[in-house]
Amino acid sequence: MTKPPFEQRGLPVPRGRLSRLARFGGLTGRVLGTMAVSGGRQIASGQRPDLGRLLLTPGNAARITNELAQMRGAAMKVGQLISMEAGDLVPPDVAEMLAHLRSDAHFMPPKQLKTTLVHAWGPDFMQRFERFDVRPIAAASIGQVHRATTAEGQDLAIKVQYPGVRRSIDSDLRNVGALLRMSGMVPRGLDIGPLLDEARRQLHEEADYDREGQALARFGGLLSDAPDYHVPRLHAGLTTRDVLAMSFARGTPIEELHTAPQQVRDRAVRLLIDLVLRELFEFHLMQTDPNFANYRYDAQTGKVVLLDFGATRAFGPQMAAQYRTLMRAGVAGDRQAVRAAALDIGFITTDTRRDHAETMLDMFDMAMEPLRKPTAFDFGASNLAARLRDRGLAFGMEREFDTVPPMNTLFLQRKIAGMYLLASRLRARVAIAPLIAPWM
């Protein structure tokens, strides 16, 4: 049996700014060094280097996965994004390594965990519990989750934030920005400052578990009439800014449904797409992080389990109206109406180069394919997600794109793209046209 590319271990979270900077600097140097050597070899052989593939080689994937899993925090969040976007663009062994960043991180050793819980609950916190499992059931970028039973017999999942995460967000993102610029992954002339500022704001919000608890309770109320979904119940008495307590929810990772019967896969994806539509058009409130680890499936009840509401974002009725107009035009195939709606939303501006605007409209037209088909769209048989990513990467490689859409639009697009990716991974067949019809 071959050794897995990633093994979870109990490792302390690097807390100091200098220690994290040193780790990030070392990682950057090793990754860029490997890219330079590999790129030089390609140039010497007469090939044009492919930046994306130079970055995500098996060696670099292993370095990135292991280092970010140890650092955790904002640095690992970026790794999660890379892992989702890689998809079919990298070899299977690379994709498998990066996939661990979506649900696996090294966890805190017991001593660091106890110090964190004492800080949150006081030195006698164990008196509140009949049982508290020291080994976490999940460990991710910002915190790790433990199963526990209260003295009253309540079965809970308790998310404990890694120490120092909030203090490291700003410096981590500065380092991420430096890596993006030095590696050439940012198009020439594109100011990523607003993007990093928005990422910083969202990460600070995600690191506030009091805020996430409020969003959890709100979604529980909004979906109280929807028996196909399960939202854990907030345990407010044990929730603080650094600890989030909720009822324990059974289920397996949504990605594991790739071996389930076709009808199970279809139904799970249909429920998640329908939820996105309700979030945009009815709730005006959306959990904008499409990380697959945020969804589970309870085979006993047939319910989709919703987890992690740290990235919850409010969208106003105006944005819903703008997207309604855009989707109507897209379904009708009216390119001029699509252009007008894209201008209204901010996908393009009057200053956007004509060829760039046309490329964006072409990509939107591709994305509308599933919505135009009245019967089930076969995501498994379609290469739509790969075509969209290929077109987007080619677009980015032009190095002269300088239009950044409004932040709310970017977060919504990320959620929609995540649903497309999940549908493709699960090879789902979903009739989307009937789902969107009531909202049009």
Summary of the structure (lengths in Angstrom):
residues: 440
radius of gyration: 22.1
end to end distance: 53.0
largest distance: 69.9
contacts: 1396
relative contact order: 0.10
helix: 58%
strand: 12%
